[in-house]
């Protein structure tokens, strides 16, 4: 059982955004955090220590990664340098964020519909009550 976590911070629109990408037992999970102003290193470290376990990760995407062999240290160093220079997030993370957004959208629609139905029912009951009182002559 191998767990790997990747944390990327980048500037998007007007805010600094952090993306947590987690691979656990072949499942790919992603979470997005908006920081606002540019976070300092110690603020990021503090955020990870205090808030990592309360993050809301997206639904599981199954991935199949080939088993990695031991990587030459120089090659690993080049790979890390390339990752630090690249901007943004990977397509897997974008796909997972999109799925999470769609799920939340349906949930919001459902809640909104239920709330509107309750308000409509309350308004109807109030209208019926007023009609009865008017009929009684009060």
Phi and psi in radians as a Rosetta constraint file:
Dihedral C 1 N 2 CA 2 C 2 CIRCULARHARMONIC -2.104 0.35
Dihedral N 2 CA 2 C 2 N 3 CIRCULARHARMONIC 2.313 0.35
Dihedral C 2 N 3 CA 3 C 3 CIRCULARHARMONIC -2.060 0.35
Dihedral N 3 CA 3 C 3 N 4 CIRCULARHARMONIC 2.247 0.35
Dihedral C 3 N 4 CA 4 C 4 CIRCULARHARMONIC -2.198 0.35
Dihedral N 4 CA 4 C 4 N 5 CIRCULARHARMONIC 2.405 0.35
Dihedral C 4 N 5 CA 5 C 5 CIRCULARHARMONIC -2.225 0.35
Dihedral N 5 CA 5 C 5 N 6 CIRCULARHARMONIC 2.356 0.35
Dihedral C 5 N 6 CA 6 C 6 CIRCULARHARMONIC -2.201 0.35
Dihedral N 6 CA 6 C 6 N 7 CIRCULARHARMONIC 2.325 0.35
Dihedral C 6 N 7 CA 7 C 7 CIRCULARHARMONIC -2.120 0.35
Dihedral N 7 CA 7 C 7 N 8 CIRCULARHARMONIC 2.115 0.35
Dihedral C 7 N 8 CA 8 C 8 CIRCULARHARMONIC -2.115 0.35
Dihedral N 8 CA 8 C 8 N 9 CIRCULARHARMONIC 2.282 0.35
Dihedral C 8 N 9 CA 9 C 9 CIRCULARHARMONIC -2.021 0.35
Dihedral N 9 CA 9 C 9 N 10 CIRCULARHARMONIC 2.281 0.35
Dihedral C 9 N 10 CA 10 C 10 CIRCULARHARMONIC -2.618 0.35
Dihedral N 10 CA 10 C 10 N 11 CIRCULARHARMONIC 2.910 0.35
Dihedral C 10 N 11 CA 11 C 11 CIRCULARHARMONIC -1.652 0.35
Dihedral N 11 CA 11 C 11 N 12 CIRCULARHARMONIC 2.153 0.35
Dihedral C 11 N 12 CA 12 C 12 CIRCULARHARMONIC -2.288 0.35
Dihedral N 12 CA 12 C 12 N 13 CIRCULARHARMONIC 2.152 0.35
Dihedral C 12 N 13 CA 13 C 13 CIRCULARHARMONIC 0.980 0.35
Dihedral N 13 CA 13 C 13 N 14 CIRCULARHARMONIC -1.902 0.35
Dihedral C 13 N 14 CA 14 C 14 CIRCULARHARMONIC -1.893 0.35
Dihedral N 14 CA 14 C 14 N 15 CIRCULARHARMONIC -0.056 0.35
Dihedral C 14 N 15 CA 15 C 15 CIRCULARHARMONIC -2.206 0.35
Dihedral N 15 CA 15 C 15 N 16 CIRCULARHARMONIC 2.781 0.35
Dihedral C 15 N 16 CA 16 C 16 CIRCULARHARMONIC -1.564 0.35
Dihedral N 16 CA 16 C 16 N 17 CIRCULARHARMONIC 2.330 0.35
Dihedral C 16 N 17 CA 17 C 17 CIRCULARHARMONIC -2.172 0.35
Dihedral N 17 CA 17 C 17 N 18 CIRCULARHARMONIC 2.477 0.35
Dihedral C 17 N 18 CA 18 C 18 CIRCULARHARMONIC -2.027 0.35
Dihedral N 18 CA 18 C 18 N 19 CIRCULARHARMONIC 2.367 0.35
Dihedral C 18 N 19 CA 19 C 19 CIRCULARHARMONIC -2.068 0.35
Dihedral N 19 CA 19 C 19 N 20 CIRCULARHARMONIC 2.153 0.35
Dihedral C 19 N 20 CA 20 C 20 CIRCULARHARMONIC -1.735 0.35
Dihedral N 20 CA 20 C 20 N 21 CIRCULARHARMONIC 2.145 0.35
Dihedral C 20 N 21 CA 21 C 21 CIRCULARHARMONIC -2.005 0.35
Dihedral N 21 CA 21 C 21 N 22 CIRCULARHARMONIC 2.189 0.35
Dihedral C 21 N 22 CA 22 C 22 CIRCULARHARMONIC -2.241 0.35
Dihedral N 22 CA 22 C 22 N 23 CIRCULARHARMONIC 2.254 0.35
Dihedral C 22 N 23 CA 23 C 23 CIRCULARHARMONIC -2.001 0.35
Dihedral N 23 CA 23 C 23 N 24 CIRCULARHARMONIC 2.080 0.35
Dihedral C 23 N 24 CA 24 C 24 CIRCULARHARMONIC -2.398 0.35
Dihedral N 24 CA 24 C 24 N 25 CIRCULARHARMONIC 2.029 0.35
Dihedral C 24 N 25 CA 25 C 25 CIRCULARHARMONIC 0.916 0.35
Dihedral N 25 CA 25 C 25 N 26 CIRCULARHARMONIC 0.773 0.35
Dihedral C 25 N 26 CA 26 C 26 CIRCULARHARMONIC 1.376 0.35
Dihedral N 26 CA 26 C 26 N 27 CIRCULARHARMONIC 0.093 0.35
Dihedral C 26 N 27 CA 27 C 27 CIRCULARHARMONIC -1.856 0.35
Dihedral N 27 CA 27 C 27 N 28 CIRCULARHARMONIC 2.366 0.35
Dihedral C 27 N 28 CA 28 C 28 CIRCULARHARMONIC -1.856 0.35
Dihedral N 28 CA 28 C 28 N 29 CIRCULARHARMONIC 2.111 0.35
Dihedral C 28 N 29 CA 29 C 29 CIRCULARHARMONIC -2.127 0.35
Dihedral N 29 CA 29 C 29 N 30 CIRCULARHARMONIC 2.584 0.35
Dihedral C 29 N 30 CA 30 C 30 CIRCULARHARMONIC -2.473 0.35
Dihedral N 30 CA 30 C 30 N 31 CIRCULARHARMONIC 2.562 0.35
Dihedral C 30 N 31 CA 31 C 31 CIRCULARHARMONIC -2.459 0.35
Dihedral N 31 CA 31 C 31 N 32 CIRCULARHARMONIC 2.483 0.35
Dihedral C 31 N 32 CA 32 C 32 CIRCULARHARMONIC -2.009 0.35
Dihedral N 32 CA 32 C 32 N 33 CIRCULARHARMONIC 2.364 0.35
Dihedral C 32 N 33 CA 33 C 33 CIRCULARHARMONIC -2.242 0.35
Dihedral N 33 CA 33 C 33 N 34 CIRCULARHARMONIC 2.279 0.35
Dihedral C 33 N 34 CA 34 C 34 CIRCULARHARMONIC -1.751 0.35
Dihedral N 34 CA 34 C 34 N 35 CIRCULARHARMONIC 2.162 0.35
Dihedral C 34 N 35 CA 35 C 35 CIRCULARHARMONIC -1.667 0.35
Dihedral N 35 CA 35 C 35 N 36 CIRCULARHARMONIC -0.452 0.35
Dihedral C 35 N 36 CA 36 C 36 CIRCULARHARMONIC 1.583 0.35
Dihedral N 36 CA 36 C 36 N 37 CIRCULARHARMONIC -1.930 0.35
Dihedral C 36 N 37 CA 37 C 37 CIRCULARHARMONIC -1.300 0.35
Dihedral N 37 CA 37 C 37 N 38 CIRCULARHARMONIC 2.889 0.35
Dihedral C 37 N 38 CA 38 C 38 CIRCULARHARMONIC -1.091 0.35
Dihedral N 38 CA 38 C 38 N 39 CIRCULARHARMONIC 2.092 0.35
Dihedral C 38 N 39 CA 39 C 39 CIRCULARHARMONIC -1.376 0.35
Dihedral N 39 CA 39 C 39 N 40 CIRCULARHARMONIC 2.529 0.35
Dihedral C 39 N 40 CA 40 C 40 CIRCULARHARMONIC -1.418 0.35
Dihedral N 40 CA 40 C 40 N 41 CIRCULARHARMONIC 2.858 0.35
Dihedral C 40 N 41 CA 41 C 41 CIRCULARHARMONIC -1.040 0.35
Dihedral N 41 CA 41 C 41 N 42 CIRCULARHARMONIC -0.761 0.35
Dihedral C 41 N 42 CA 42 C 42 CIRCULARHARMONIC -1.184 0.35
Dihedral N 42 CA 42 C 42 N 43 CIRCULARHARMONIC -0.533 0.35
Dihedral C 42 N 43 CA 43 C 43 CIRCULARHARMONIC -1.194 0.35
Dihedral N 43 CA 43 C 43 N 44 CIRCULARHARMONIC -0.698 0.35
Dihedral C 43 N 44 CA 44 C 44 CIRCULARHARMONIC -1.117 0.35
Dihedral N 44 CA 44 C 44 N 45 CIRCULARHARMONIC -0.776 0.35
Dihedral C 44 N 45 CA 45 C 45 CIRCULARHARMONIC -1.064 0.35
Dihedral N 45 CA 45 C 45 N 46 CIRCULARHARMONIC -0.779 0.35
Dihedral C 45 N 46 CA 46 C 46 CIRCULARHARMONIC -1.111 0.35
Dihedral N 46 CA 46 C 46 N 47 CIRCULARHARMONIC -0.708 0.35
Dihedral C 46 N 47 CA 47 C 47 CIRCULARHARMONIC -1.086 0.35
Dihedral N 47 CA 47 C 47 N 48 CIRCULARHARMONIC -0.775 0.35
Dihedral C 47 N 48 CA 48 C 48 CIRCULARHARMONIC -1.092 0.35
Dihedral N 48 CA 48 C 48 N 49 CIRCULARHARMONIC -0.769 0.35
Dihedral C 48 N 49 CA 49 C 49 CIRCULARHARMONIC -1.140 0.35
Dihedral N 49 CA 49 C 49 N 50 CIRCULARHARMONIC -0.706 0.35
Dihedral C 49 N 50 CA 50 C 50 CIRCULARHARMONIC -1.596 0.35
Dihedral N 50 CA 50 C 50 N 51 CIRCULARHARMONIC -0.537 0.35
Dihedral C 50 N 51 CA 51 C 51 CIRCULARHARMONIC -2.053 0.35
Dihedral N 51 CA 51 C 51 N 52 CIRCULARHARMONIC -0.007 0.35
Dihedral C 51 N 52 CA 52 C 52 CIRCULARHARMONIC -1.061 0.35
Dihedral N 52 CA 52 C 52 N 53 CIRCULARHARMONIC -0.760 0.35
Dihedral C 52 N 53 CA 53 C 53 CIRCULARHARMONIC -1.307 0.35
Dihedral N 53 CA 53 C 53 N 54 CIRCULARHARMONIC -0.235 0.35
Dihedral C 53 N 54 CA 54 C 54 CIRCULARHARMONIC -1.704 0.35
Dihedral N 54 CA 54 C 54 N 55 CIRCULARHARMONIC 0.084 0.35
Dihedral C 54 N 55 CA 55 C 55 CIRCULARHARMONIC -1.202 0.35
Dihedral N 55 CA 55 C 55 N 56 CIRCULARHARMONIC 2.565 0.35
Dihedral C 55 N 56 CA 56 C 56 CIRCULARHARMONIC -1.753 0.35
Dihedral N 56 CA 56 C 56 N 57 CIRCULARHARMONIC 1.759 0.35
Dihedral C 56 N 57 CA 57 C 57 CIRCULARHARMONIC -1.450 0.35
Dihedral N 57 CA 57 C 57 N 58 CIRCULARHARMONIC 2.631 0.35
Dihedral C 57 N 58 CA 58 C 58 CIRCULARHARMONIC -1.228 0.35
Dihedral N 58 CA 58 C 58 N 59 CIRCULARHARMONIC 3.091 0.35
Dihedral C 58 N 59 CA 59 C 59 CIRCULARHARMONIC -1.125 0.35
Dihedral N 59 CA 59 C 59 N 60 CIRCULARHARMONIC 2.809 0.35
Dihedral C 59 N 60 CA 60 C 60 CIRCULARHARMONIC -1.277 0.35
Dihedral N 60 CA 60 C 60 N 61 CIRCULARHARMONIC 2.273 0.35
Dihedral C 60 N 61 CA 61 C 61 CIRCULARHARMONIC -1.943 0.35
Dihedral N 61 CA 61 C 61 N 62 CIRCULARHARMONIC 2.217 0.35
Dihedral C 61 N 62 CA 62 C 62 CIRCULARHARMONIC -1.463 0.35
Dihedral N 62 CA 62 C 62 N 63 CIRCULARHARMONIC 2.386 0.35
Dihedral C 62 N 63 CA 63 C 63 CIRCULARHARMONIC -2.290 0.35
Dihedral N 63 CA 63 C 63 N 64 CIRCULARHARMONIC 2.673 0.35
Dihedral C 63 N 64 CA 64 C 64 CIRCULARHARMONIC -2.104 0.35
Dihedral N 64 CA 64 C 64 N 65 CIRCULARHARMONIC 1.887 0.35
Dihedral C 64 N 65 CA 65 C 65 CIRCULARHARMONIC -1.850 0.35
Dihedral N 65 CA 65 C 65 N 66 CIRCULARHARMONIC 2.406 0.35
Dihedral C 65 N 66 CA 66 C 66 CIRCULARHARMONIC -1.193 0.35
Dihedral N 66 CA 66 C 66 N 67 CIRCULARHARMONIC 2.584 0.35
Dihedral C 66 N 67 CA 67 C 67 CIRCULARHARMONIC -1.153 0.35
Dihedral N 67 CA 67 C 67 N 68 CIRCULARHARMONIC 2.306 0.35
Dihedral C 67 N 68 CA 68 C 68 CIRCULARHARMONIC -1.502 0.35
Dihedral N 68 CA 68 C 68 N 69 CIRCULARHARMONIC 2.403 0.35
Dihedral C 68 N 69 CA 69 C 69 CIRCULARHARMONIC -1.456 0.35
Dihedral N 69 CA 69 C 69 N 70 CIRCULARHARMONIC 3.025 0.35
Dihedral C 69 N 70 CA 70 C 70 CIRCULARHARMONIC -1.144 0.35
Dihedral N 70 CA 70 C 70 N 71 CIRCULARHARMONIC 2.255 0.35
Dihedral C 70 N 71 CA 71 C 71 CIRCULARHARMONIC -1.684 0.35
Dihedral N 71 CA 71 C 71 N 72 CIRCULARHARMONIC 2.417 0.35
Dihedral C 71 N 72 CA 72 C 72 CIRCULARHARMONIC -0.998 0.35
Dihedral N 72 CA 72 C 72 N 73 CIRCULARHARMONIC 2.375 0.35
Dihedral C 72 N 73 CA 73 C 73 CIRCULARHARMONIC -0.984 0.35
Dihedral N 73 CA 73 C 73 N 74 CIRCULARHARMONIC -0.685 0.35
Dihedral C 73 N 74 CA 74 C 74 CIRCULARHARMONIC -1.178 0.35
Dihedral N 74 CA 74 C 74 N 75 CIRCULARHARMONIC -0.707 0.35
Dihedral C 74 N 75 CA 75 C 75 CIRCULARHARMONIC -1.115 0.35
Dihedral N 75 CA 75 C 75 N 76 CIRCULARHARMONIC -0.721 0.35
Dihedral C 75 N 76 CA 76 C 76 CIRCULARHARMONIC -1.077 0.35
Dihedral N 76 CA 76 C 76 N 77 CIRCULARHARMONIC -0.707 0.35
Dihedral C 76 N 77 CA 77 C 77 CIRCULARHARMONIC -1.108 0.35
Dihedral N 77 CA 77 C 77 N 78 CIRCULARHARMONIC -0.747 0.35
Dihedral C 77 N 78 CA 78 C 78 CIRCULARHARMONIC -1.118 0.35
Dihedral N 78 CA 78 C 78 N 79 CIRCULARHARMONIC -0.702 0.35
Dihedral C 78 N 79 CA 79 C 79 CIRCULARHARMONIC -1.105 0.35
Dihedral N 79 CA 79 C 79 N 80 CIRCULARHARMONIC -0.739 0.35
Dihedral C 79 N 80 CA 80 C 80 CIRCULARHARMONIC -1.136 0.35
Dihedral N 80 CA 80 C 80 N 81 CIRCULARHARMONIC -0.733 0.35
Dihedral C 80 N 81 CA 81 C 81 CIRCULARHARMONIC -1.087 0.35
Dihedral N 81 CA 81 C 81 N 82 CIRCULARHARMONIC -0.718 0.35
Dihedral C 81 N 82 CA 82 C 82 CIRCULARHARMONIC -1.121 0.35
Dihedral N 82 CA 82 C 82 N 83 CIRCULARHARMONIC -0.714 0.35
Dihedral C 82 N 83 CA 83 C 83 CIRCULARHARMONIC -1.167 0.35
Dihedral N 83 CA 83 C 83 N 84 CIRCULARHARMONIC -0.657 0.35
Dihedral C 83 N 84 CA 84 C 84 CIRCULARHARMONIC -1.241 0.35
Dihedral N 84 CA 84 C 84 N 85 CIRCULARHARMONIC -0.503 0.35
Dihedral C 84 N 85 CA 85 C 85 CIRCULARHARMONIC -1.468 0.35
Dihedral N 85 CA 85 C 85 N 86 CIRCULARHARMONIC -0.373 0.35
Dihedral C 85 N 86 CA 86 C 86 CIRCULARHARMONIC -1.279 0.35
Dihedral N 86 CA 86 C 86 N 87 CIRCULARHARMONIC 2.554 0.35
Dihedral C 86 N 87 CA 87 C 87 CIRCULARHARMONIC -1.775 0.35
Dihedral N 87 CA 87 C 87 N 88 CIRCULARHARMONIC 2.609 0.35
Dihedral C 87 N 88 CA 88 C 88 CIRCULARHARMONIC 1.431 0.35
Dihedral N 88 CA 88 C 88 N 89 CIRCULARHARMONIC -2.854 0.35
Dihedral C 88 N 89 CA 89 C 89 CIRCULARHARMONIC -2.069 0.35
Dihedral N 89 CA 89 C 89 N 90 CIRCULARHARMONIC 2.846 0.35
Dihedral C 89 N 90 CA 90 C 90 CIRCULARHARMONIC -1.303 0.35
Dihedral N 90 CA 90 C 90 N 91 CIRCULARHARMONIC 2.900 0.35
Dihedral C 90 N 91 CA 91 C 91 CIRCULARHARMONIC -1.184 0.35
Dihedral N 91 CA 91 C 91 N 92 CIRCULARHARMONIC -0.553 0.35
Dihedral C 91 N 92 CA 92 C 92 CIRCULARHARMONIC -1.096 0.35
Dihedral N 92 CA 92 C 92 N 93 CIRCULARHARMONIC -0.730 0.35
Dihedral C 92 N 93 CA 93 C 93 CIRCULARHARMONIC -1.142 0.35
Dihedral N 93 CA 93 C 93 N 94 CIRCULARHARMONIC -0.714 0.35
Dihedral C 93 N 94 CA 94 C 94 CIRCULARHARMONIC -1.110 0.35
Dihedral N 94 CA 94 C 94 N 95 CIRCULARHARMONIC -0.713 0.35
Dihedral C 94 N 95 CA 95 C 95 CIRCULARHARMONIC -1.118 0.35
Dihedral N 95 CA 95 C 95 N 96 CIRCULARHARMONIC -0.760 0.35
Dihedral C 95 N 96 CA 96 C 96 CIRCULARHARMONIC -1.143 0.35
Dihedral N 96 CA 96 C 96 N 97 CIRCULARHARMONIC -0.696 0.35
Dihedral C 96 N 97 CA 97 C 97 CIRCULARHARMONIC -1.117 0.35
Dihedral N 97 CA 97 C 97 N 98 CIRCULARHARMONIC -0.686 0.35
Dihedral C 97 N 98 CA 98 C 98 CIRCULARHARMONIC -1.119 0.35
Dihedral N 98 CA 98 C 98 N 99 CIRCULARHARMONIC -0.754 0.35
Dihedral C 98 N 99 CA 99 C 99 CIRCULARHARMONIC -1.078 0.35
Dihedral N 99 CA 99 C 99 N 100 CIRCULARHARMONIC -0.750 0.35
Dihedral C 99 N 100 CA 100 C 100 CIRCULARHARMONIC -1.100 0.35
Dihedral N 100 CA 100 C 100 N 101 CIRCULARHARMONIC -0.711 0.35
Dihedral C 100 N 101 CA 101 C 101 CIRCULARHARMONIC -1.092 0.35
Dihedral N 101 CA 101 C 101 N 102 CIRCULARHARMONIC -0.754 0.35
Dihedral C 101 N 102 CA 102 C 102 CIRCULARHARMONIC -1.113 0.35
Dihedral N 102 CA 102 C 102 N 103 CIRCULARHARMONIC -0.741 0.35
Dihedral C 102 N 103 CA 103 C 103 CIRCULARHARMONIC -1.076 0.35
Dihedral N 103 CA 103 C 103 N 104 CIRCULARHARMONIC -0.777 0.35
Dihedral C 103 N 104 CA 104 C 104 CIRCULARHARMONIC -1.130 0.35
Dihedral N 104 CA 104 C 104 N 105 CIRCULARHARMONIC -0.611 0.35
Dihedral C 104 N 105 CA 105 C 105 CIRCULARHARMONIC -1.106 0.35
Dihedral N 105 CA 105 C 105 N 106 CIRCULARHARMONIC -0.802 0.35
Dihedral C 105 N 106 CA 106 C 106 CIRCULARHARMONIC -1.121 0.35
Dihedral N 106 CA 106 C 106 N 107 CIRCULARHARMONIC -0.681 0.35
Dihedral C 106 N 107 CA 107 C 107 CIRCULARHARMONIC -1.110 0.35
Dihedral N 107 CA 107 C 107 N 108 CIRCULARHARMONIC -0.747 0.35
Dihedral C 107 N 108 CA 108 C 108 CIRCULARHARMONIC -1.110 0.35
Dihedral N 108 CA 108 C 108 N 109 CIRCULARHARMONIC -0.752 0.35
Dihedral C 108 N 109 CA 109 C 109 CIRCULARHARMONIC -1.063 0.35
Dihedral N 109 CA 109 C 109 N 110 CIRCULARHARMONIC -0.763 0.35
Dihedral C 109 N 110 CA 110 C 110 CIRCULARHARMONIC -1.085 0.35
Dihedral N 110 CA 110 C 110 N 111 CIRCULARHARMONIC -0.829 0.35
Dihedral C 110 N 111 CA 111 C 111 CIRCULARHARMONIC -1.094 0.35
Dihedral N 111 CA 111 C 111 N 112 CIRCULARHARMONIC -0.722 0.35
Dihedral C 111 N 112 CA 112 C 112 CIRCULARHARMONIC -1.116 0.35
Dihedral N 112 CA 112 C 112 N 113 CIRCULARHARMONIC -0.756 0.35
Dihedral C 112 N 113 CA 113 C 113 CIRCULARHARMONIC -1.085 0.35
Dihedral N 113 CA 113 C 113 N 114 CIRCULARHARMONIC -0.778 0.35
Dihedral C 113 N 114 CA 114 C 114 CIRCULARHARMONIC -1.096 0.35
Dihedral N 114 CA 114 C 114 N 115 CIRCULARHARMONIC -0.731 0.35
Dihedral C 114 N 115 CA 115 C 115 CIRCULARHARMONIC -1.109 0.35
Dihedral N 115 CA 115 C 115 N 116 CIRCULARHARMONIC -0.763 0.35
Dihedral C 115 N 116 CA 116 C 116 CIRCULARHARMONIC -1.114 0.35
Dihedral N 116 CA 116 C 116 N 117 CIRCULARHARMONIC -0.698 0.35
Dihedral C 116 N 117 CA 117 C 117 CIRCULARHARMONIC -1.110 0.35
Dihedral N 117 CA 117 C 117 N 118 CIRCULARHARMONIC -0.739 0.35
Dihedral C 117 N 118 CA 118 C 118 CIRCULARHARMONIC -1.080 0.35
Dihedral N 118 CA 118 C 118 N 119 CIRCULARHARMONIC -0.790 0.35
Dihedral C 118 N 119 CA 119 C 119 CIRCULARHARMONIC -1.109 0.35
Dihedral N 119 CA 119 C 119 N 120 CIRCULARHARMONIC -0.691 0.35
Dihedral C 119 N 120 CA 120 C 120 CIRCULARHARMONIC -1.131 0.35
Dihedral N 120 CA 120 C 120 N 121 CIRCULARHARMONIC -0.722 0.35
Dihedral C 120 N 121 CA 121 C 121 CIRCULARHARMONIC -1.135 0.35
Dihedral N 121 CA 121 C 121 N 122 CIRCULARHARMONIC -0.758 0.35
Dihedral C 121 N 122 CA 122 C 122 CIRCULARHARMONIC -1.082 0.35
Dihedral N 122 CA 122 C 122 N 123 CIRCULARHARMONIC -0.757 0.35
Dihedral C 122 N 123 CA 123 C 123 CIRCULARHARMONIC -1.097 0.35
Dihedral N 123 CA 123 C 123 N 124 CIRCULARHARMONIC -0.712 0.35
Dihedral C 123 N 124 CA 124 C 124 CIRCULARHARMONIC -1.130 0.35
Dihedral N 124 CA 124 C 124 N 125 CIRCULARHARMONIC -0.770 0.35
Dihedral C 124 N 125 CA 125 C 125 CIRCULARHARMONIC -1.070 0.35
Dihedral N 125 CA 125 C 125 N 126 CIRCULARHARMONIC -0.729 0.35
Dihedral C 125 N 126 CA 126 C 126 CIRCULARHARMONIC -1.118 0.35
Dihedral N 126 CA 126 C 126 N 127 CIRCULARHARMONIC -0.735 0.35
Dihedral C 126 N 127 CA 127 C 127 CIRCULARHARMONIC -1.086 0.35
Dihedral N 127 CA 127 C 127 N 128 CIRCULARHARMONIC -0.766 0.35
Dihedral C 127 N 128 CA 128 C 128 CIRCULARHARMONIC -1.093 0.35
Dihedral N 128 CA 128 C 128 N 129 CIRCULARHARMONIC -0.744 0.35
Dihedral C 128 N 129 CA 129 C 129 CIRCULARHARMONIC -1.095 0.35
Dihedral N 129 CA 129 C 129 N 130 CIRCULARHARMONIC -0.785 0.35
Dihedral C 129 N 130 CA 130 C 130 CIRCULARHARMONIC -1.094 0.35
Dihedral N 130 CA 130 C 130 N 131 CIRCULARHARMONIC -0.682 0.35
Dihedral C 130 N 131 CA 131 C 131 CIRCULARHARMONIC -1.105 0.35
Dihedral N 131 CA 131 C 131 N 132 CIRCULARHARMONIC -0.719 0.35
Dihedral C 131 N 132 CA 132 C 132 CIRCULARHARMONIC -1.104 0.35
Dihedral N 132 CA 132 C 132 N 133 CIRCULARHARMONIC -0.804 0.35
Dihedral C 132 N 133 CA 133 C 133 CIRCULARHARMONIC -1.105 0.35
Dihedral N 133 CA 133 C 133 N 134 CIRCULARHARMONIC -0.671 0.35
Dihedral C 133 N 134 CA 134 C 134 CIRCULARHARMONIC -1.155 0.35
Dihedral N 134 CA 134 C 134 N 135 CIRCULARHARMONIC -0.677 0.35
Dihedral C 134 N 135 CA 135 C 135 CIRCULARHARMONIC -1.152 0.35
Dihedral N 135 CA 135 C 135 N 136 CIRCULARHARMONIC -0.621 0.35
Dihedral C 135 N 136 CA 136 C 136 CIRCULARHARMONIC -1.258 0.35
Dihedral N 136 CA 136 C 136 N 137 CIRCULARHARMONIC -0.347 0.35
Dihedral C 136 N 137 CA 137 C 137 CIRCULARHARMONIC 1.602 0.35
Dihedral N 137 CA 137 C 137 N 138 CIRCULARHARMONIC 0.381 0.35
